[in-house]
Amino acid sequence: MKAPDFDWFLGWLGQRLRSTSEEHVQAAVGALQNLLVVDEYRTKFFETPDGVSCLVEILRNRQPNFQLQYQIIFNLWLLSFNKTAAQSLNKCVRAGDAAASLDTPC
């Protein structure tokens, strides 16, 4: 996918992650599952402002159903295969606050 198209798509996904509609959030998280198997896309998503913190905020504040919890955790796990993302996630876990140490929350 070309960079401008992918950037637009990540922005669209970010809007869906911040949506109050559970269906929109579910669709965005599902799309991320397919994207994050590619390391180039992991890097791009990780570098997106508030990308990871949106996922963490959904887990913390929205009380998602079990399926959505699984998919979000799966996406975080996929991100851990990227060295830069894994190091940053590890620092956050050691600090005890994953969302605070990452990007601005949703």
C-alpha positions as CSV (number, residue, x, y, z in Angstrom):
1,M,0.0,0.0,0.0
2,K,1.3,3.4,-0.9
3,A,2.4,5.7,2.1
4,P,-0.3,8.4,1.6
5,D,-3.0,5.8,1.3
6,F,-1.8,3.9,4.3
7,D,-1.5,7.1,6.4
8,W,-5.1,7.9,5.5
9,F,-6.2,4.4,6.4
10,L,-4.5,4.6,9.8
11,G,-6.2,7.9,10.4
12,W,-9.5,6.3,9.5
13,L,-8.8,3.4,11.9
14,G,-7.9,5.9,14.6
15,Q,-11.3,7.5,14.2
16,R,-13.0,4.2,14.5
17,L,-11.0,3.3,17.6
18,R,-12.2,6.5,19.3
19,S,-15.8,5.9,18.2
20,T,-18.5,5.3,20.8
21,S,-19.9,2.7,18.5
22,E,-18.8,-0.8,19.6
23,E,-19.3,-2.0,16.0
24,H,-16.8,0.6,14.7
25,V,-14.3,-0.2,17.4
26,Q,-14.7,-3.9,16.6
27,A,-14.1,-3.3,12.9
28,A,-11.0,-1.2,13.5
29,V,-9.5,-3.7,15.9
30,G,-10.2,-6.6,13.5
31,A,-8.6,-4.7,10.6
32,L,-5.5,-4.1,12.8
33,Q,-5.2,-7.8,13.4
34,N,-4.7,-8.3,9.7
35,L,-2.4,-5.3,9.3
36,L,-0.1,-5.9,12.2
37,V,1.2,-9.3,10.9
38,V,3.4,-7.2,8.5
39,D,6.4,-5.6,10.3
40,E,6.3,-2.4,8.2
41,Y,2.7,-1.9,9.2
42,R,3.5,-2.6,12.9
43,T,6.2,0.2,12.8
44,K,3.8,2.6,11.1
45,F,1.0,1.9,13.5
46,F,3.3,2.2,16.5
47,E,4.6,5.5,15.3
48,T,1.0,6.8,14.9
49,P,0.2,9.3,17.6
50,D,-2.1,7.7,20.2
51,G,-2.4,4.4,18.3
52,V,-1.3,2.1,21.0
53,S,-2.7,4.2,23.8
54,C,-6.1,4.0,22.2
55,L,-6.0,0.3,22.4
56,V,-5.0,0.4,26.1
57,E,-7.7,3.0,26.8
58,I,-10.4,0.8,25.3
59,L,-9.3,-2.0,27.6
60,R,-9.2,0.2,30.7
61,N,-12.2,2.5,30.3
62,R,-14.8,0.9,28.0
63,Q,-15.3,-2.5,29.5
64,P,-15.2,-4.3,26.2
65,N,-16.6,-7.8,25.7
66,F,-14.3,-10.8,25.9
67,Q,-13.9,-11.0,22.1
68,L,-12.8,-7.4,21.8
69,Q,-10.4,-7.8,24.8
70,Y,-8.8,-10.8,23.1
71,Q,-8.4,-9.0,19.8
72,I,-6.9,-5.9,21.5
73,I,-4.4,-8.0,23.5
74,F,-3.6,-10.0,20.3
75,N,-2.8,-6.7,18.5
76,L,-0.5,-5.6,21.4
77,W,1.1,-9.0,21.2
78,L,1.6,-8.6,17.4
79,L,3.3,-5.2,18.1
80,S,5.7,-7.0,20.4
81,F,7.3,-8.6,17.4
82,N,8.7,-5.2,16.4
83,K,11.9,-4.5,18.3
84,T,11.2,-0.8,18.8
85,A,7.6,-1.3,19.9
86,A,8.6,-4.2,22.1
87,Q,11.2,-2.1,23.9
88,S,8.8,0.7,24.5
89,L,6.0,-1.6,25.6
90,N,8.4,-3.3,28.0
91,K,9.4,0.0,29.6
92,C,5.8,0.9,30.1
93,V,5.0,-2.4,31.8
94,R,8.0,-2.0,34.1
95,A,6.9,1.5,34.9
96,G,3.5,0.0,35.8
97,D,1.4,2.2,33.5
98,A,1.2,1.2,29.9
99,A,-1.0,4.1,28.7
100,A,0.8,6.9,30.6
101,S,4.2,6.1,29.1
102,L,2.9,5.7,25.6
103,D,1.1,8.3,23.5
104,T,-1.7,10.7,24.5
105,P,-4.8,8.7,25.4
106,C,-7.9,8.8,23.2
